[in-house]
């Protein structure tokens, strides 16, 4: 299987489509993340990239997400997140830095999210927005983990086939 055909979180639905209705439901959830009123698609993509960095997943870090507007996030913002420098970068507003810090805390250990950080996110997004954001991070993380499992299985399958021949 060529590397381009291996799944990432952004195209996972293509690889799960054969599962029928459950896969379609999962795809609807994915698409809804990018059109909700709480977090812009660009900022959500930056959170996805932060999770990819923490997972040390180069396939995810280089994946193109068609749910974000063309040219966003900017190269500067994308590179800052992938380098782990968003907290110090002037390319982000204080509100964006707060959401990115929350995403990183969530990725490391959701129980480590402090009350102060949660209160800051709630102040920006409201209670429903905080709930959405936590659910969105869980979905992003779950899709990354699922895609990585499928990639690993595909790579093992390819390697196994070459040894059998």
TIPA-323307 format. One record per residue: residue in one letter; residue number from 1; x, y, z of N, C-alpha, C, CB in turn. Coordinates in steps of 0.2 Angstrom, whole numbers, plus 2048, in hexadecimal, padded with zeros to 3 digits. Atoms other than C-alpha are relative to their C-alpha. Last residue first. Glycine has a CB too. Example, Ala and Ser with C-alpha at 12.3 -4.5 7.8 and 13.67 -1.06 7.14 Angstrom:
2
+------+-----+------+------+------+-------+-------+-------+------+------+------+-------+-------+-------+
: rest :  nr : n_px : n_py : n_pz : ca_px : ca_py : ca_pz : c_px : c_py : c_pz : cb_px : cb_py : cb_pz :
+------+-----+------+------+------+-------+-------+-------+------+------+------+-------+-------+-------+
:    s :   2 :  7FC :  7FA :  7FF :   844 :   7FB :   824 :  7FC :  805 :  803 :   802 :   802 :   7F9 :
:    a :   1 :  804 :  7FA :  800 :   83E :   7EA :   827 :  804 :  806 :  800 :   7FB :   800 :   806 :
+------+-----+------+------+------+-------+-------+-------+------+------+------+-------+-------+-------+
This chain:
165
+------+-----+------+------+------+-------+-------+-------+------+------+------+-------+-------+-------+
: rest :  nr : n_px : n_py : n_pz : ca_px : ca_py : ca_pz : c_px : c_py : c_pz : cb_px : cb_py : cb_pz :
+------+-----+------+------+------+-------+-------+-------+------+------+------+-------+-------+-------+
:    x : 165 :  7FE :  802 :  807 :   824 :   7B9 :   7FC :  807 :  7FD :  7FF :   800 :   806 :   7FC :
:    x : 164 :  804 :  806 :  802 :   81E :   7B8 :   80E :  803 :  7FE :  7F9 :   7F9 :   800 :   800 :
:    x : 163 :  7FC :  805 :  7FD :   82B :   7C5 :   814 :  7FD :  7F9 :  7FE :   7FF :   800 :   808 :
:    x : 162 :  7FA :  800 :  803 :   824 :   7D2 :   808 :  804 :  7FA :  803 :   804 :   807 :   801 :
:    x : 161 :  801 :  803 :  807 :   812 :   7CE :   80D :  807 :  7FF :  7FD :   7FC :   804 :   7FC :
:    x : 160 :  802 :  808 :  7FF :   816 :   7D0 :   820 :  800 :  7FD :  7F9 :   7FA :   7FF :   803 :
:    x : 159 :  7FA :  804 :  7FE :   81E :   7E1 :   81C :  7FF :  7F9 :  800 :   802 :   803 :   807 :
:    x : 158 :  7FB :  7FF :  805 :   80F :   7E7 :   813 :  806 :  7FD :  801 :   801 :   807 :   7FE :
:    x : 157 :  803 :  804 :  806 :   803 :   7E0 :   820 :  805 :  800 :  7FA :   7F9 :   802 :   7FE :
:    x : 156 :  7FE :  807 :  7FE :   80E :   7E8 :   82E :  7FD :  7FB :  7FA :   7FC :   7FE :   807 :
:    x : 155 :  7F8 :  800 :  801 :   80D :   7F9 :   825 :  802 :  7F9 :  802 :   803 :   805 :   804 :
:    x : 154 :  7FE :  800 :  807 :   7FA :   7F7 :   823 :  807 :  7FF :  7FF :   7FD :   806 :   7FC :
:    x : 153 :  802 :  807 :  803 :   7F8 :   7F2 :   835 :  801 :  800 :  7F9 :   7F8 :   7FF :   801 :
:    x : 152 :  7FC :  805 :  7FE :   802 :   801 :   83A :  7FF :  7F9 :  7FE :   800 :   800 :   808 :
:    x : 151 :  7FA :  7FF :  804 :   7F8 :   80D :   82F :  805 :  7FB :  802 :   804 :   807 :   801 :
:    x : 150 :  801 :  803 :  807 :   7E8 :   806 :   836 :  806 :  801 :  7FC :   7FA :   804 :   7FC :
:    x : 149 :  801 :  807 :  7FF :   7EE :   809 :   848 :  7FF :  7FD :  7F9 :   7FA :   7FE :   804 :
:    x : 148 :  7F9 :  803 :  7FF :   7F4 :   81A :   844 :  800 :  7F8 :  800 :   803 :   803 :   806 :
:    x : 147 :  7FC :  800 :  807 :   7E3 :   81E :   83C :  807 :  7FD :  801 :   800 :   808 :   7FE :
:    x : 146 :  803 :  805 :  804 :   7DA :   818 :   84C :  804 :  800 :  7F9 :   7F9 :   802 :   7FF :
:    x : 145 :  7FE :  807 :  7FE :   7E6 :   822 :   857 :  7FD :  7FB :  7FC :   7FD :   7FF :   808 :
:    x : 144 :  7F9 :  801 :  801 :   7E4 :   832 :   84D :  802 :  7F9 :  802 :   804 :   805 :   804 :
:    x : 143 :  7FF :  801 :  808 :   7D1 :   830 :   84C :  807 :  7FF :  7FF :   7FD :   806 :   7FC :
:    x : 142 :  802 :  807 :  802 :   7D0 :   82D :   85F :  801 :  7FF :  7F9 :   7F9 :   800 :   802 :
:    x : 141 :  7FC :  805 :  7FE :   7DA :   83D :   862 :  7FF :  7F9 :  7FE :   801 :   801 :   808 :
:    x : 140 :  7FA :  7FF :  803 :   7D0 :   848 :   857 :  805 :  7FB :  802 :   803 :   807 :   801 :
:    x : 139 :  801 :  802 :  807 :   7C0 :   841 :   85E :  806 :  800 :  7FC :   7FA :   804 :   7FD :
:    x : 138 :  800 :  807 :  800 :   7C6 :   844 :   870 :  7FF :  7FC :  7F9 :   7FA :   7FE :   805 :
:    x : 137 :  7F9 :  803 :  7FF :   7CC :   855 :   86C :  800 :  7F9 :  800 :   803 :   803 :   806 :
:    x : 136 :  7FD :  7FF :  807 :   7BA :   859 :   864 :  807 :  7FD :  801 :   800 :   807 :   7FE :
:    x : 135 :  802 :  805 :  804 :   7B2 :   852 :   874 :  803 :  800 :  7F9 :   7F8 :   801 :   7FF :
:    x : 134 :  7FE :  807 :  7FD :   7BC :   85D :   87F :  7FE :  7FB :  7FC :   7FD :   7FF :   807 :
:    x : 133 :  7F9 :  800 :  801 :   7B9 :   86C :   873 :  803 :  7FA :  803 :   803 :   806 :   804 :
:    x : 132 :  7FF :  801 :  807 :   7A6 :   869 :   873 :  808 :  7FF :  7FF :   7FE :   805 :   7FB :
:    x : 131 :  802 :  807 :  801 :   7A5 :   868 :   886 :  801 :  7FE :  7F8 :   7F8 :   7FF :   801 :
:    x : 130 :  7FB :  805 :  7FC :   7AF :   878 :   887 :  7FE :  7F9 :  7FF :   800 :   802 :   807 :
:    x : 129 :  7FA :  800 :  804 :   7A4 :   880 :   87A :  805 :  7FC :  803 :   802 :   807 :   7FF :
:    x : 128 :  801 :  805 :  805 :   794 :   87B :   883 :  806 :  800 :  7FB :   7FA :   803 :   7FB :
:    x : 127 :  800 :  807 :  7FD :   79B :   883 :   893 :  7FF :  7FB :  7FA :   7FA :   7FF :   805 :
:    x : 126 :  806 :  802 :  7FD :   7A0 :   893 :   88A :  800 :  7F9 :  802 :   7FA :   802 :   7FC :
:    x : 125 :  804 :  804 :  804 :   7AE :   895 :   87D :  7F9 :  7FF :  803 :   803 :   7F9 :   7FE :
:    x : 124 :  800 :  7FF :  807 :   7B9 :   8A2 :   883 :  7FB :  7FD :  7FC :   807 :   7FE :   7FE :
:    x : 123 :  801 :  7F9 :  801 :   7B5 :   8A2 :   896 :  800 :  802 :  7F8 :   806 :   804 :   804 :
:    x : 122 :  808 :  7FF :  7FF :   7B3 :   88F :   895 :  7FF :  808 :  7FF :   7FE :   7FE :   807 :
:    x : 121 :  803 :  803 :  806 :   7C5 :   88E :   88E :  7F9 :  801 :  801 :   801 :   7F9 :   7FF :
:    x : 120 :  7FE :  7FC :  806 :   7CC :   899 :   89C :  7FC :  7FE :  7FA :   807 :   800 :   7FF :
:    x : 119 :  804 :  7FA :  7FF :   7C2 :   88F :   8A9 :  802 :  805 :  7FB :   802 :   803 :   807 :
:    x : 118 :  806 :  802 :  802 :   7CA :   87F :   8A3 :  7FB :  806 :  800 :   7FD :   7FA :   804 :
:    x : 117 :  800 :  800 :  807 :   7DB :   887 :   8A4 :  7F9 :  7FE :  7FD :   805 :   7FA :   7FE :
:    x : 116 :  7FF :  7FA :  803 :   7D8 :   88C :   8B6 :  800 :  800 :  7F8 :   806 :   803 :   802 :
:    x : 115 :  806 :  7FC :  7FF :   7D0 :   87C :   8BB :  801 :  806 :  7FD :   7FE :   800 :   807 :
:    x : 114 :  802 :  7FD :  7FA :   7DF :   872 :   8B5 :  7FA :  804 :  800 :   806 :   805 :   802 :
:    x : 113 :  802 :  7F9 :  802 :   7E0 :   866 :   8A7 :  7FE :  803 :  806 :   7FA :   7FF :   7FB :
:    x : 112 :  7FB :  7FA :  7FE :   7EB :   858 :   8AE :  7FD :  807 :  7FE :   806 :   7FE :   7FC :
:    x : 111 :  801 :  7FF :  7F9 :   7DC :   84B :   8AD :  805 :  806 :  803 :   801 :   7FA :   805 :
:    x : 110 :  806 :  7FC :  7FF :   7DC :   84C :   89A :  7FF :  802 :  808 :   7FA :   7FD :   7FE :
:    x : 109 :  804 :  803 :  7FB :   7EE :   846 :   89A :  7FA :  804 :  802 :   804 :   7FE :   807 :
:    x : 108 :  7FB :  803 :  7FB :   7FB :   84A :   88D :  7FC :  7FC :  805 :   804 :   805 :   803 :
:    x : 107 :  7FD :  805 :  803 :   7EE :   84D :   87F :  805 :  7FC :  805 :   804 :   802 :   7FA :
:    x : 106 :  805 :  805 :  801 :   7E2 :   857 :   88A :  804 :  7FA :  7FD :   7FB :   802 :   7FB :
:    x : 105 :  801 :  803 :  7F9 :   7F1 :   862 :   890 :  7FB :  7FA :  7FF :   7FD :   805 :   805 :
:    x : 104 :  7FA :  803 :  7FE :   7F6 :   865 :   87E :  7FF :  7FC :  807 :   806 :   804 :   800 :
:    x : 103 :  7FF :  806 :  804 :   7E4 :   869 :   879 :  806 :  7FC :  802 :   800 :   802 :   7F8 :
:    x : 102 :  805 :  805 :  7FE :   7E2 :   875 :   888 :  801 :  7F9 :  7FC :   7F9 :   803 :   7FF :
:    x : 101 :  7FE :  802 :  7FA :   7F2 :   87E :   883 :  7FC :  7FA :  803 :   802 :   805 :   805 :
:    x : 100 :  7FB :  805 :  802 :   7EC :   87F :   871 :  803 :  7FD :  807 :   805 :   804 :   7FC :
:    x :  99 :  803 :  806 :  803 :   7DC :   887 :   878 :  805 :  7FB :  7FE :   7FB :   802 :   7FA :
:    x :  98 :  804 :  804 :  7FB :   7E5 :   893 :   883 :  7FD :  7FA :  7FD :   7FB :   805 :   803 :
:    x :  97 :  7FB :  803 :  7FC :   7F1 :   898 :   875 :  7FD :  7FC :  806 :   805 :   805 :   803 :
:    x :  96 :  7FE :  806 :  804 :   7E2 :   89C :   86A :  806 :  7FC :  804 :   803 :   802 :   7F9 :
:    x :  95 :  805 :  805 :  800 :   7DB :   8A7 :   877 :  802 :  7FA :  7FC :   7F9 :   803 :   7FD :
:    x :  94 :  800 :  803 :  7F9 :   7EC :   8B0 :   87A :  7FA :  7FB :  800 :   7FE :   805 :   805 :
:    x :  93 :  803 :  7FC :  7FB :   7EC :   8B3 :   867 :  801 :  7FD :  807 :   7F9 :   802 :   7FE :
:    x :  92 :  806 :  802 :  7FD :   7F8 :   8A9 :   85D :  7FE :  805 :  805 :   801 :   7F9 :   803 :
:    x :  91 :  804 :  801 :  806 :   806 :   8AF :   850 :  7F9 :  7FD :  803 :   802 :   7FA :   7FC :
:    x :  90 :  804 :  7FA :  800 :   80F :   8B7 :   85F :  7FB :  7FF :  7FA :   804 :   806 :   7FF :
:    x :  89 :  801 :  7FC :  807 :   816 :   8A6 :   862 :  7FB :  805 :  800 :   7FE :   7FB :   7FB :
:    x :  88 :  7FC :  7FA :  800 :   81B :   8A1 :   874 :  800 :  804 :  7F9 :   807 :   7FD :   801 :
:    x :  87 :  801 :  7FC :  7FA :   80D :   895 :   878 :  804 :  806 :  800 :   802 :   7FB :   806 :
:    x :  86 :  806 :  7FC :  800 :   80D :   88F :   866 :  7FF :  804 :  806 :   7FA :   7FB :   7FF :
:    x :  85 :  7FE :  7F9 :  7FE :   81F :   889 :   866 :  7FA :  804 :  800 :   805 :   802 :   7FC :
:    x :  84 :  802 :  7FF :  7F9 :   81C :   876 :   866 :  801 :  807 :  803 :   805 :   7FB :   804 :
:    x :  83 :  7FA :  800 :  7FC :   825 :   874 :   856 :  7FF :  801 :  807 :   804 :   806 :   7FD :
:    x :  82 :  7FC :  806 :  801 :   816 :   86E :   84D :  806 :  800 :  804 :   801 :   7FE :   7F9 :
:    x :  81 :  803 :  805 :  7FC :   80C :   87C :   855 :  804 :  7F9 :  7FF :   7F8 :   7FF :   7FD :
:    x :  80 :  7FF :  7FF :  7F9 :   818 :   889 :   84F :  7FD :  7FA :  804 :   7FD :   807 :   802 :
:    x :  79 :  7F9 :  802 :  7FE :   819 :   881 :   83E :  801 :  801 :  807 :   805 :   804 :   7FC :
:    x :  78 :  800 :  807 :  801 :   806 :   882 :   83B :  807 :  7FD :  803 :   7FF :   7FD :   7F9 :
:    x :  77 :  804 :  802 :  7FA :   805 :   894 :   841 :  801 :  7F8 :  800 :   7F9 :   802 :   800 :
:    x :  76 :  7FD :  7FE :  7F9 :   813 :   899 :   836 :  7FD :  7FD :  806 :   800 :   808 :   800 :
:    x :  75 :  7FA :  804 :  7FF :   80D :   88F :   827 :  803 :  802 :  807 :   805 :   802 :   7FA :
:    x :  74 :  7FA :  7FE :  803 :   7FC :   897 :   829 :  806 :  7FC :  801 :   801 :   808 :   802 :
:    x :  73 :  7FC :  7FA :  7FD :   7EE :   88D :   82F :  806 :  802 :  7FC :   802 :   7FE :   807 :
:    x :  72 :  800 :  7FF :  7F9 :   7E6 :   88F :   823 :  801 :  7F9 :  803 :   7F9 :   803 :   803 :
:    x :  71 :  7FB :  7FB :  7FD :   7EB :   891 :   811 :  800 :  801 :  808 :   7FF :   806 :   7FD :
:    x :  70 :  7FA :  800 :  804 :   7DB :   889 :   80A :  805 :  805 :  803 :   800 :   801 :   7F9 :
:    x :  69 :  800 :  7FC :  806 :   7CD :   889 :   817 :  807 :  7FF :  7FD :   7FF :   807 :   802 :
:    x :  68 :  7FE :  7F9 :  7FE :   7CD :   87A :   823 :  801 :  804 :  7FA :   807 :   800 :   804 :
:    x :  67 :  805 :  7FC :  7FD :   7C3 :   86B :   820 :  802 :  807 :  803 :   7FE :   7FC :   806 :
:    x :  66 :  804 :  7FC :  804 :   7CE :   864 :   813 :  7FB :  804 :  803 :   7FD :   7FC :   7FB :
:    x :  65 :  807 :  800 :  7FD :   7DB :   85F :   820 :  7FC :  804 :  7FB :   7FF :   802 :   807 :
:    x :  64 :  803 :  7FA :  802 :   7EC :   85B :   818 :  7F8 :  7FF :  802 :   800 :   801 :   7F8 :
:    x :  63 :  806 :  802 :  804 :   7F6 :   84E :   821 :  7FD :  807 :  7FF :   7FB :   7FC :   805 :
:    x :  62 :  800 :  7FE :  807 :   808 :   853 :   825 :  7F9 :  7FF :  7FC :   805 :   7FC :   7FC :
:    x :  61 :  7FE :  7F9 :  800 :   807 :   853 :   838 :  800 :  802 :  7F9 :   807 :   800 :   803 :
:    x :  60 :  805 :  7FB :  7FE :   7FC :   844 :   837 :  802 :  807 :  800 :   7FE :   7FE :   808 :
:    x :  59 :  806 :  801 :  805 :   808 :   839 :   82D :  7FB :  805 :  802 :   7FE :   7F9 :   800 :
:    x :  58 :  7FE :  7FC :  806 :   817 :   840 :   838 :  7FA :  800 :  7FB :   806 :   7FE :   7FD :
:    x :  57 :  802 :  804 :  806 :   80F :   839 :   848 :  801 :  805 :  7FA :   7F8 :   7FF :   801 :
:    x :  56 :  7FA :  801 :  804 :   818 :   83E :   858 :  7FF :  7FC :  7F9 :   806 :   7FC :   804 :
:    x :  55 :  800 :  807 :  801 :   808 :   83C :   862 :  806 :  7FE :  7FC :   7FA :   7FE :   7FB :
:    x :  54 :  7FF :  803 :  7F9 :   80C :   84D :   86A :  800 :  7F8 :  7FF :   7FA :   802 :   805 :
:    x :  53 :  7FA :  7FF :  7FD :   80E :   854 :   859 :  802 :  7FC :  806 :   802 :   808 :   801 :
:    x :  52 :  7FC :  804 :  804 :   7FE :   84C :   852 :  808 :  801 :  802 :   800 :   803 :   7F9 :
:    x :  51 :  801 :  807 :  7FE :   7F5 :   853 :   861 :  805 :  7FC :  7FC :   7F9 :   7FE :   7FF :
:    x :  50 :  7FC :  800 :  7FA :   7FC :   865 :   85D :  7FF :  7F9 :  803 :   7FC :   805 :   805 :
:    x :  49 :  7F9 :  801 :  801 :   7F7 :   862 :   84B :  804 :  800 :  806 :   802 :   807 :   7FC :
:    x :  48 :  7FF :  807 :  802 :   7E5 :   85E :   850 :  808 :  7FF :  7FF :   7FC :   7FF :   7F9 :
:    x :  47 :  800 :  804 :  7FA :   7E5 :   86E :   85B :  801 :  7F9 :  7FD :   7F9 :   800 :   803 :
:    x :  46 :  7FA :  7FF :  7FC :   7EB :   878 :   84C :  800 :  7FC :  806 :   800 :   808 :   802 :
:    x :  45 :  7FA :  804 :  804 :   7DD :   870 :   842 :  806 :  801 :  803 :   800 :   803 :   7F9 :
:    x :  44 :  801 :  808 :  7FF :   7D0 :   875 :   84F :  806 :  7FC :  7FD :   7F9 :   7FE :   7FE :
:    x :  43 :  7FE :  801 :  7F9 :   7D7 :   887 :   84E :  7FF :  7F9 :  802 :   7FC :   804 :   805 :
:    x :  42 :  7F9 :  7FF :  800 :   7D5 :   887 :   83B :  803 :  7FF :  807 :   802 :   808 :   7FE :
:    x :  41 :  7FD :  806 :  803 :   7C3 :   880 :   83C :  808 :  800 :  800 :   7FE :   7FF :   7F9 :
:    x :  40 :  800 :  800 :  807 :   7BE :   88D :   848 :  804 :  7FA :  7FD :   804 :   807 :   7FE :
:    x :  39 :  7F9 :  800 :  801 :   7B9 :   888 :   85A :  801 :  800 :  7F8 :   804 :   7FA :   803 :
:    x :  38 :  7FB :  7FF :  7FA :   7A8 :   88A :   861 :  807 :  802 :  7FE :   7FF :   7FB :   805 :
:    x :  37 :  7FF :  7F8 :  7FF :   79B :   88C :   853 :  805 :  802 :  805 :   7F9 :   802 :   802 :
:    x :  36 :  803 :  7FE :  7FA :   79C :   87A :   84B :  802 :  807 :  802 :   802 :   7FB :   806 :
:    x :  35 :  805 :  7FB :  802 :   7A1 :   877 :   839 :  7FC :  802 :  806 :   7FB :   7FD :   7FB :
:    x :  34 :  7FE :  7FB :  804 :   7B1 :   86D :   83A :  7FB :  806 :  7FF :   803 :   7FE :   7FA :
:    x :  33 :  7FB :  7FD :  7FC :   7AC :   861 :   848 :  802 :  807 :  7FD :   806 :   7FC :   801 :
:    x :  32 :  804 :  7FB :  7FC :   79C :   85D :   83E :  805 :  804 :  805 :   7FB :   7FC :   805 :
:    x :  31 :  801 :  7FA :  804 :   7A7 :   854 :   831 :  7FD :  806 :  804 :   7FB :   7FE :   7FA :
:    x :  30 :  7F9 :  7FD :  803 :   7AF :   848 :   83D :  7FE :  807 :  7FD :   804 :   7FC :   7FC :
:    x :  29 :  7FD :  7FD :  7FA :   79E :   844 :   845 :  806 :  804 :  7FE :   802 :   7FB :   806 :
:    x :  28 :  805 :  7FA :  7FF :   796 :   841 :   834 :  803 :  804 :  806 :   7F9 :   7FE :   801 :
:    x :  27 :  7FE :  7FB :  805 :   7A5 :   835 :   830 :  7FC :  807 :  801 :   7FF :   7FE :   7F9 :
:    x :  26 :  7F9 :  7FE :  7FE :   7A3 :   82B :   840 :  802 :  806 :  7FC :   805 :   7FB :   800 :
:    x :  25 :  802 :  7FC :  7FA :   790 :   829 :   83C :  807 :  803 :  802 :   7FD :   7FC :   805 :
:    x :  24 :  804 :  7FA :  803 :   795 :   823 :   82A :  7FF :  805 :  806 :   7FA :   7FE :   7FC :
:    x :  23 :  7FA :  7FC :  803 :   7A2 :   817 :   832 :  7FD :  807 :  7FE :   803 :   7FC :   7FA :
:    x :  22 :  7FC :  7FD :  7FB :   794 :   810 :   83D :  805 :  805 :  7FD :   803 :   7FA :   804 :
:    x :  21 :  803 :  7FB :  7FC :   788 :   80F :   82E :  804 :  802 :  806 :   7FA :   7FD :   803 :
:    x :  20 :  807 :  7FE :  800 :   794 :   805 :   823 :  7FD :  806 :  804 :   7FC :   7FA :   801 :
:    x :  19 :  804 :  802 :  7FA :   7A4 :   7FE :   828 :  7F9 :  802 :  801 :   804 :   802 :   807 :
:    x :  18 :  802 :  806 :  800 :   7AB :   7FF :   817 :  7FC :  7FD :  806 :   805 :   7FB :   7FE :
:    x :  17 :  807 :  800 :  803 :   7AC :   811 :   819 :  7FD :  7F9 :  7FF :   801 :   803 :   7F9 :
:    x :  16 :  805 :  804 :  7FB :   7BA :   80F :   826 :  7FA :  7FF :  7FC :   7FF :   804 :   806 :
:    x :  15 :  7FE :  807 :  7FE :   7C9 :   813 :   81A :  7FB :  7FC :  804 :   807 :   801 :   804 :
:    x :  14 :  7FF :  804 :  806 :   7C1 :   822 :   812 :  802 :  7F9 :  801 :   805 :   804 :   7FB :
:    x :  13 :  807 :  802 :  802 :   7BB :   828 :   823 :  800 :  7FC :  7FA :   7FC :   806 :   7FF :
:    x :  12 :  802 :  806 :  7FD :   7CD :   829 :   829 :  7FA :  7FD :  7FE :   800 :   800 :   808 :
:    x :  11 :  803 :  804 :  806 :   7D1 :   837 :   81D :  7FE :  7F9 :  803 :   805 :   7FF :   7FA :
:    x :  10 :  804 :  7FC :  804 :   7D5 :   845 :   82A :  7FD :  7FC :  7FA :   805 :   805 :   7FD :
:    x :   9 :  807 :  7FE :  7FD :   7DA :   839 :   838 :  7FC :  804 :  7FB :   802 :   805 :   806 :
:    x :   8 :  7FE :  7FB :  7FB :   7E8 :   832 :   82D :  7F9 :  801 :  803 :   804 :   806 :   7FD :
:    x :   7 :  805 :  7FB :  7FD :   7E6 :   822 :   822 :  803 :  805 :  805 :   7FB :   7FD :   803 :
:    x :   6 :  800 :  802 :  7F9 :   7F4 :   81A :   817 :  7FB :  805 :  803 :   807 :   800 :   803 :
:    x :   5 :  806 :  804 :  7FF :   7F1 :   81C :   804 :  7FE :  7FF :  808 :   7FF :   7FA :   7FC :
:    x :   4 :  806 :  7FC :  801 :   7FE :   829 :   802 :  7F9 :  7FD :  802 :   800 :   803 :   7F9 :
:    x :   3 :  800 :  7FC :  7FA :   80B :   81D :   809 :  7FA :  805 :  800 :   806 :   804 :   802 :
:    x :   2 :  7FC :  7FA :  800 :   808 :   811 :   7FB :  7FE :  804 :  806 :   7FE :   804 :   7FA :
:    x :   1 :  804 :  7FA :  800 :   800 :   800 :   800 :  804 :  806 :  800 :   7FB :   800 :   806 :
+------+-----+------+------+------+-------+-------+-------+------+------+------+-------+-------+-------+
